[in-house]
Amino acid sequence: MTEGGADTARWVAAEKAHCWHPFTQMRDWCAPESEPLLLVSGQGALLRDAQGRDYIDGNSSIWTNLHGHRHPRIDAALRDQLDLVAHTSFLGFTHPPAAELAQELVALWPGGTLNRVFFSDDGSTAMEAALKMVAQYWQMRGEPERREFVAFSNAYHGDTMGASSLGGIAGFHGRFSAWQFPATHLPDLSGLDALDPAKVAAVVIEPLVQGAAGIRLWPPGMLRELRQWCDRHGVLLIADEVMTGFGRTGTLFACEREGVAPDFLVLAKGLTGGYLPLAATLTTERVFEAFLGGPERTLYYGHSYTANQLGCAAALANLAIFREEKVLDRLQPKIRLMGELLGALRSQGFVREVRQCGFISGIELSREDGTPFAPERFTGARVCQRARHYGLLTRPIRDVVVFMPPYCISEEQLHSAVNALSRAIEEGCV
């Protein structure tokens, strides 16, 4: 693949003529003056564009990449699996990578907690699986009155219709509300007292931190208190660790930070180290056993690429990297350094707040007097555009700039990335 020249012009022409991007106003994207960034290769924490320019991957390729691009362990696992088979159906068949991966995922939790694994494709479909399991579970238990799902304000749990019903951000889901099932959204735990718990099927939460809400942190102890409320009332707890799973908060799972084992655990993004789409919904043996019996108890839900062998091979290599390279131990000094570097941004006039949880961070921007920028100004997007000039790629959530790099980022690259953010904020906010 060549860099620059005629190939770049051809790719851009094909891109603008035929591609449709998520969360993107395509009128602006396809405008003649628009110059799409064509990424052609990567190595470690860096990505390279078609012009040969390198950038730090400041949002881990939308929060997925953990150990860097072209990690030799994952690359080798995929090549080895390709020598056997790339994909076979998981409907009525099985294969070694899926069996081994399920066993390893279960072993990451205390015995007797999460013992069953249902594979799917991404965070949304893994959440859909959890919702359908919950609904059918209560029907088969003879408690059909438990139909109410409870989520939290500003939540984000995916874009498929079931998952988006739990979403609390109108900009993502409001347009489709007429086609969604009803869900109760609470600002915090205080709203639980107004519910009739006998009608609640499950509560779903992004533990410790809400991602798409703008990296909003929950108060310490909140998750543990929610688990206790669910236990008192026999309500199922769904933990959405699509973003927080696999080390992002400093522990392998966010739930570990408060000693909580949910009834359902939803995983995706980092499951394969950021290589391939694969997701998993973990649940308890108690839930699983309710589905045993005749055909009427079968869970009729699944996907063509469920438990794809390449995805499972990448996920197994990902878990091996955590074990053998002591990833979490080596990450702790970088978490502290990130906090120190981002702390210096707080003195900048356009920085309203810096929020950090482990290796997840968000820089909220505002006018120098603390008031929000006008939404139509797209200040967060402007800052991210400026950051490109200084070798950093990331995306905003409105006027919150997210910084969530791969774990392999060096201390020197961390300094460079935060310096790029500082300069971009000063230039993009004026």
KOLKOLMI-529078 format. One record per residue (C-alpha): residue number from 1; x, y, z. Coordinates in Angstrom, 3 decimals. Layout:
// residues N
PT     k          X          Y          Z
PT   NUM          X          Y          Z
...
***
This chain:
// residues 430
PT     k          X          Y          Z
PT     1      0.000      0.000      0.000
PT     2      1.502      3.303     -1.034
PT     3      1.322      6.524      0.950
PT     4     -0.025      9.739     -0.566
PT     5     -0.349     10.595     -4.239
PT     6     -2.918      9.159     -6.620
PT     7     -3.940      6.364     -4.275
PT     8     -5.010      8.843     -1.603
PT     9     -7.122     10.809     -4.078
PT    10     -8.761      7.590     -5.288
PT    11     -9.533      6.419     -1.756
PT    12    -11.009      9.782     -0.773
PT    13    -13.191      9.844     -3.888
PT    14    -14.518      6.341     -3.207
PT    15    -15.013      7.180      0.467
PT    16    -17.090     10.296     -0.199
PT    17    -19.082      8.601     -2.947
PT    18    -20.084      5.476     -1.034
PT    19    -19.349      5.371      2.726
PT    20    -21.760      6.341      5.502
PT    21    -20.128      6.930      8.887
PT    22    -21.627      6.557     12.370
PT    23    -22.323      9.655     14.493
PT    24    -21.245     11.853     11.563
PT    25    -23.024     14.607      9.636
PT    26    -22.266     13.350      6.153
PT    27    -23.067     16.668      4.445
PT    28    -19.993     18.172      6.072
PT    29    -17.929     15.005      5.609
PT    30    -18.628     14.823      1.884
PT    31    -18.122     18.532      1.236
PT    32    -15.436     19.266     -1.403
PT    33    -13.222     21.042      1.147
PT    34    -13.412     18.154      3.636
PT    35    -10.208     16.105      3.930
PT    36    -10.954     12.716      5.557
PT    37     -8.101     11.259      7.555
PT    38     -7.108      7.979      5.914
PT    39     -5.410      5.664      8.406
PT    40     -3.376      2.938      6.737
PT    41     -1.191      1.316      9.415
PT    42     -0.364      1.211     13.088
PT    43      2.328      0.130     15.524
PT    44      2.025      0.199     19.285
PT    45      0.278      3.395     20.392
PT    46      0.764      5.045     16.985
PT    47     -1.342      5.218     13.840
PT    48     -0.110      6.352     10.431
PT    49     -2.141      8.081      7.730
PT    50     -1.894      7.852      3.951
PT    51      0.454     10.855      3.902
PT    52      2.936      9.097      6.190
PT    53      2.109     11.179      9.283
PT    54      2.092      9.476     12.703
PT    55     -0.424     10.112     15.476
PT    56     -0.843      8.879     19.035
PT    57     -4.055      6.846     19.213
PT    58     -5.559      8.949     21.987
PT    59     -8.883      7.146     22.231
PT    60     -7.632      3.608     21.553
PT    61     -9.553      3.408     18.272
PT    62    -12.851      4.219     19.985
PT    63    -11.975      2.648     23.351
PT    64    -11.129     -0.814     21.996
PT    65     -7.365     -1.188     21.657
PT    66     -5.591     -2.244     24.839
PT    67     -2.029     -3.373     24.104
PT    68     -1.320     -1.393     20.963
PT    69     -1.543     -2.090     17.261
PT    70      0.208     -5.126     15.782
PT    71      0.913     -6.756     19.101
PT    72      3.012     -9.823     18.188
PT    73      1.114    -12.163     20.527
PT    74     -2.318    -11.366     19.035
PT    75     -0.963    -11.244     15.480
PT    76      0.505    -14.728     15.918
PT    77     -2.691    -16.108     17.441
PT    78     -4.688    -14.930     14.442
PT    79     -2.216    -16.394     11.961
PT    80     -2.248    -19.724     13.801
PT    81     -6.040    -19.812     13.789
PT    82     -6.164    -18.954     10.086
PT    83     -4.123    -22.063      9.436
PT    84     -7.043    -24.061     10.900
PT    85    -10.318    -22.303     10.087
PT    86    -11.597    -18.714     10.181
PT    87    -15.226    -19.310     11.094
PT    88    -17.793    -22.038     11.634
PT    89    -21.319    -21.829     12.968
PT    90    -21.885    -21.895     16.732
PT    91    -25.495    -22.991     16.209
PT    92    -25.427    -26.722     16.855
PT    93    -21.618    -26.925     16.764
PT    94    -18.744    -25.778     18.933
PT    95    -14.964    -25.383     18.720
PT    96    -11.924    -25.289     21.018
PT    97    -11.273    -21.510     21.086
PT    98    -14.821    -20.779     22.309
PT    99    -14.680    -23.473     24.991
PT   100    -11.303    -22.268     26.230
PT   101    -12.298    -18.603     26.174
PT   102    -15.520    -19.250     28.101
PT   103    -13.560    -21.208     30.707
PT   104    -11.012    -18.418     31.077
PT   105    -13.625    -15.671     31.370
PT   106    -15.506    -17.565     34.074
PT   107    -12.248    -18.172     35.964
PT   108    -11.732    -14.404     36.274
PT   109    -14.641    -14.252     38.746
PT   110    -15.095    -15.820     42.185
PT   111    -16.381    -19.388     42.020
PT   112    -20.129    -19.726     42.005
PT   113    -20.791    -16.264     40.579
PT   114    -20.642    -15.824     36.791
PT   115    -20.474    -19.326     35.371
PT   116    -22.035    -19.146     31.887
PT   117    -20.933    -17.253     28.762
PT   118    -23.082    -16.273     25.782
PT   119    -21.069    -14.924     22.828
PT   120    -22.211    -12.236     20.401
PT   121    -20.704     -9.518     18.213
PT   122    -20.499     -6.162     20.025
PT   123    -21.629     -4.270     23.101
PT   124    -25.125     -3.606     21.811
PT   125    -25.825     -7.234     20.938
PT   126    -24.338     -8.428     24.222
PT   127    -26.709     -6.078     26.042
PT   128    -29.618     -7.325     23.909
PT   129    -28.758    -10.855     24.995
PT   130    -28.830     -9.838     28.660
PT   131    -32.204     -8.094     28.276
PT   132    -33.805    -11.067     26.530
PT   133    -32.388    -13.451     29.114
PT   134    -33.819    -11.316     31.921
PT   135    -37.264    -11.032     30.335
PT   136    -37.526    -14.752     29.595
PT   137    -36.079    -15.690     32.983
PT   138    -38.887    -13.968     34.887
PT   139    -41.532    -15.404     32.562
PT   140    -40.277    -18.916     33.154
PT   141    -40.053    -18.267     36.876
PT   142    -43.770    -17.470     36.886
PT   143    -43.233    -13.781     37.695
PT   144    -44.275    -12.029     34.465
PT   145    -45.115     -8.883     36.443
PT   146    -41.368     -8.229     36.653
PT   147    -41.202     -6.312     33.391
PT   148    -39.591     -3.028     34.370
PT   149    -35.991     -2.257     33.471
PT   150    -34.245      0.476     35.421
PT   151    -31.294      2.466     34.097
PT   152    -29.721      5.810     34.934
PT   153    -29.870      9.296     33.497
PT   154    -27.239      9.902     30.797
PT   155    -26.654      6.165     30.448
PT   156    -25.494      4.617     27.192
PT   157    -25.850      0.888     26.614
PT   158    -25.796      0.543     22.819
PT   159    -27.743      1.469     19.726
PT   160    -29.838     -1.577     18.918
PT   161    -33.488     -1.029     19.832
PT   162    -33.495     -2.956     23.088
PT   163    -30.184     -1.588     24.309
PT   164    -31.077      1.940     23.274
PT   165    -34.275      1.746     25.328
PT   166    -32.012      1.868     28.363
PT   167    -30.143      4.900     27.062
PT   168    -30.584      8.180     28.858
PT   169    -29.084     10.523     26.253
PT   170    -31.791     11.983     24.027
PT   171    -29.368     12.950     21.264
PT   172    -28.587      9.287     20.649
PT   173    -31.965      7.659     21.214
PT   174    -34.761     10.222     21.502
PT   175    -35.747     10.058     17.846
PT   176    -36.559      6.347     18.183
PT   177    -38.390      6.435     21.521
PT   178    -41.728      5.476     19.968
PT   179    -40.266      2.093     18.982
PT   180    -38.507      1.338     22.256
PT   181    -39.796     -0.507     25.299
PT   182    -40.442      1.594     28.406
PT   183    -37.609      1.909     30.893
PT   184    -37.297      3.918     34.077
PT   185    -34.323      6.279     34.289
PT   186    -33.058      7.475     37.660
PT   187    -30.550     10.245     38.382
PT   188    -29.014      8.269     41.241
PT   189    -29.855      5.639     43.863
PT   190    -32.289      7.899     45.707
PT   191    -34.897      7.188     43.043
PT   192    -34.961      3.487     43.924
PT   193    -37.188      4.172     46.940
PT   194    -40.031      5.310     44.679
PT   195    -40.081      2.051     42.709
PT   196    -42.186     -1.026     43.321
PT   197    -39.340     -3.572     43.420
PT   198    -41.758     -6.451     42.842
PT   199    -42.180     -5.151     39.267
PT   200    -38.494     -4.553     38.536
PT   201    -36.822     -7.170     36.339
PT   202    -33.306     -5.720     36.385
PT   203    -31.217     -2.631     36.988
PT   204    -28.445     -1.861     34.511
PT   205    -25.440      0.340     35.191
PT   206    -22.090      1.350     33.764
PT   207    -20.021      0.700     36.894
PT   208    -17.827      3.487     38.294
PT   209    -18.000      5.729     35.218
PT   210    -20.519      6.623     32.502
PT   211    -18.674      6.843     29.188
PT   212    -20.885      8.496     26.588
PT   213    -22.272     10.821     29.270
PT   214    -18.921     12.594     29.132
PT   215    -16.795     10.411     31.445
PT   216    -19.033     11.022     34.479
PT   217    -17.859      9.313     37.662
PT   218    -20.202      7.623     40.118
PT   219    -19.649      8.271     43.847
PT   220    -17.501      5.672     45.627
PT   221    -19.597      2.896     47.147
PT   222    -22.556      3.518     44.841
PT   223    -22.177      0.217     42.975
PT   224    -21.935     -1.770     46.202
PT   225    -25.042     -0.055     47.558
PT   226    -26.942     -0.849     44.350
PT   227    -25.931     -4.526     44.619
PT   228    -27.292     -4.597     48.162
PT   229    -30.609     -3.051     47.075
PT   230    -30.959     -5.637     44.294
PT   231    -30.220     -8.468     46.735
PT   232    -32.824     -7.238     49.224
PT   233    -35.542     -7.153     46.576
PT   234    -34.591    -10.088     44.368
PT   235    -33.786     -7.810     41.421
PT   236    -31.187     -8.798     38.820
PT   237    -28.159     -6.532     38.326
PT   238    -26.626     -6.015     34.875
PT   239    -23.121     -4.492     34.789
PT   240    -22.257     -2.922     31.440
PT   241    -18.461     -3.196     31.319
PT   242    -18.180     -2.722     27.574
PT   243    -15.963      0.321     28.159
PT   244    -14.628     -0.297     31.669
PT   245    -13.704     -3.957     31.263
PT   246    -10.199     -5.331     30.827
PT   247     -8.199     -2.901     32.880
PT   248     -9.525      0.524     31.959
PT   249    -10.285      1.463     35.565
PT   250     -7.004      0.037     36.897
PT   251     -8.461     -3.348     37.828
PT   252     -9.428     -6.007     35.320
PT   253    -13.111     -5.173     35.817
PT   254    -14.654     -2.076     37.357
PT   255    -16.885     -4.214     39.586
PT   256    -13.771     -5.492     41.376
PT   257    -13.146     -2.024     42.771
PT   258    -16.211     -2.403     45.009
PT   259    -16.246     -6.161     45.460
PT   260    -19.410     -6.632     43.414
PT   261    -20.404     -9.625     41.306
PT   262    -23.371     -8.791     39.053
PT   263    -25.984    -11.233     37.785
PT   264    -25.083    -10.294     34.210
PT   265    -21.785     -8.922     32.923
PT   266    -21.672     -7.379     29.445
PT   267    -18.259     -7.341     27.724
PT   268    -17.069     -6.215     24.281
PT   269    -14.589     -3.548     23.016
PT   270    -11.372     -4.683     24.760
PT   271    -12.271     -8.380     24.772
PT   272    -10.122     -9.068     21.696
PT   273     -7.549     -6.403     22.537
PT   274     -9.211     -4.138     19.975
PT   275     -8.630     -6.459     17.023
PT   276    -11.989     -7.985     16.064
PT   277    -15.680     -7.670     16.931
PT   278    -16.552    -10.108     19.703
PT   279    -18.722     -9.732     22.785
PT   280    -19.779    -11.847     25.732
PT   281    -22.668    -11.844     28.183
PT   282    -21.773    -13.658     31.401
PT   283    -24.447    -14.809     33.834
PT   284    -25.049    -17.131     36.762
PT   285    -25.833    -20.815     36.865
PT   286    -29.167    -19.923     38.498
PT   287    -30.224    -17.934     35.439
PT   288    -28.893    -20.584     33.050
PT   289    -30.778    -23.421     34.757
PT   290    -34.100    -21.638     34.290
PT   291    -33.684    -22.148     30.533
PT   292    -33.252    -25.934     30.761
PT   293    -36.167    -28.114     29.656
PT   294    -38.331    -28.283     26.562
PT   295    -38.159    -26.175     23.390
PT   296    -40.316    -23.476     24.975
PT   297    -37.464    -22.695     27.384
PT   298    -34.819    -22.267     24.685
PT   299    -33.245    -18.824     24.291
PT   300    -34.046    -17.968     20.675
PT   301    -31.399    -15.354     20.144
PT   302    -28.056    -15.407     18.324
PT   303    -25.922    -14.204     15.440
PT   304    -24.220    -15.708     12.418
PT   305    -20.737    -14.870     13.689
PT   306    -21.338    -15.848     17.314
PT   307    -18.076    -17.120     18.876
PT   308    -16.124    -16.538     15.667
PT   309    -12.854    -18.479     15.905
PT   310    -10.613    -15.577     14.959
PT   311    -12.237    -13.358     17.571
PT   312    -11.906    -16.057     20.224
PT   313     -8.249    -16.619     19.315
PT   314     -7.554    -12.888     19.648
PT   315     -9.378    -12.793     23.004
PT   316     -7.382    -15.736     24.356
PT   317     -4.161    -14.003     23.335
PT   318     -5.412    -10.797     24.969
PT   319     -5.934    -12.585     28.290
PT   320     -2.535    -14.252     27.994
PT   321     -0.926    -10.830     27.566
PT   322     -2.565     -9.632     30.791
PT   323     -1.161    -12.630     32.651
PT   324      2.290    -12.894     31.152
PT   325      3.147     -9.228     30.653
PT   326      1.813     -8.107     34.058
PT   327     -0.240     -5.446     32.302
PT   328     -2.181     -4.201     35.315
PT   329      0.936     -3.894     37.475
PT   330      2.776     -1.979     34.775
PT   331     -0.250      0.251     34.170
PT   332     -0.392      1.734     37.688
PT   333      2.557      4.180     37.282
PT   334      1.065      5.350     33.977
PT   335     -2.297      5.973     35.656
PT   336     -0.534      8.162     38.215
PT   337      1.454      9.977     35.528
PT   338     -1.688     10.589     33.487
PT   339     -3.305     12.114     36.564
PT   340     -0.331     14.404     37.178
PT   341     -0.159     15.555     33.564
PT   342     -3.892     16.124     33.231
PT   343     -3.896     17.897     36.578
PT   344     -1.782     20.634     35.023
PT   345     -4.563     21.276     32.484
PT   346     -6.896     22.381     35.262
PT   347     -5.166     25.758     35.377
PT   348     -6.037     26.483     31.756
PT   349     -8.828     28.990     31.389
PT   350    -10.978     26.874     29.087
PT   351    -10.838     23.705     31.203
PT   352    -13.875     23.432     33.460
PT   353    -13.090     20.000     34.904
PT   354    -10.789     17.025     34.422
PT   355    -12.279     13.635     35.310
PT   356    -10.236     10.452     35.558
PT   357    -10.931      6.856     36.504
PT   358     -7.912      4.628     36.006
PT   359     -6.744      5.022     32.402
PT   360    -10.002      6.736     31.382
PT   361    -10.163     10.522     31.325
PT   362    -12.323     13.356     30.076
PT   363    -11.499     17.060     29.867
PT   364    -14.641     19.195     30.017
PT   365    -14.330     22.534     28.223
PT   366    -16.140     25.800     28.904
PT   367    -15.744     29.513     28.465
PT   368    -13.255     31.147     30.765
PT   369    -16.102     32.327     33.005
PT   370    -17.217     28.704     33.434
PT   371    -20.324     28.918     31.241
PT   372    -20.821     26.331     28.476
PT   373    -19.915     27.013     24.874
PT   374    -22.824     27.295     22.454
PT   375    -23.553     23.763     21.121
PT   376    -23.457     24.909     17.492
PT   377    -19.860     25.999     17.987
PT   378    -18.711     22.342     18.273
PT   379    -15.831     23.372     20.502
PT   380    -14.884     19.830     21.465
PT   381    -14.641     18.814     17.817
PT   382    -12.576     21.889     17.012
PT   383    -10.130     21.056     19.784
PT   384     -9.766     17.485     18.516
PT   385     -9.151     18.781     15.002
PT   386     -6.401     21.047     16.339
PT   387     -4.867     18.143     18.276
PT   388     -4.216     16.371     14.974
PT   389     -1.727     19.105     14.091
PT   390      0.264     18.056     17.162
PT   391      0.165     14.326     16.500
PT   392     -2.826     13.230     18.599
PT   393     -6.068     11.561     17.542
PT   394     -9.130     11.499     19.761
PT   395    -12.857     12.296     19.682
PT   396    -15.030     14.486     21.872
PT   397    -18.344     13.806     23.559
PT   398    -19.868     17.202     22.880
PT   399    -17.447     19.527     24.734
PT   400    -15.702     16.802     26.708
PT   401    -12.450     15.677     25.089
PT   402    -11.825     12.010     25.854
PT   403     -8.278     10.793     26.424
PT   404     -8.036      7.019     26.732
PT   405     -4.835      5.707     25.116
PT   406     -3.635      2.097     24.775
PT   407     -1.816      0.684     27.793
PT   408      1.419      0.365     25.818
PT   409      1.786      4.132     25.483
PT   410      5.201      5.251     26.715
PT   411      5.770      7.949     29.318
PT   412      7.278     10.128     26.599
PT   413      4.183      9.644     24.444
PT   414      1.946     10.479     27.414
PT   415      3.787     13.771     27.835
PT   416      3.469     14.464     24.091
PT   417     -0.246     13.638     24.057
PT   418     -1.125     15.897     26.989
PT   419      1.004     18.669     25.519
PT   420     -0.968     18.288     22.281
PT   421     -4.203     18.536     24.259
PT   422     -3.001     21.674     26.030
PT   423     -2.060     23.438     22.806
PT   424     -5.237     22.304     21.031
PT   425     -7.419     23.582     23.879
PT   426     -5.784     27.000     23.797
PT   427     -6.216     27.267     20.031
PT   428     -9.567     25.510     19.571
PT   429    -11.479     27.337     22.303
PT   430    -10.795     30.917     21.208
***
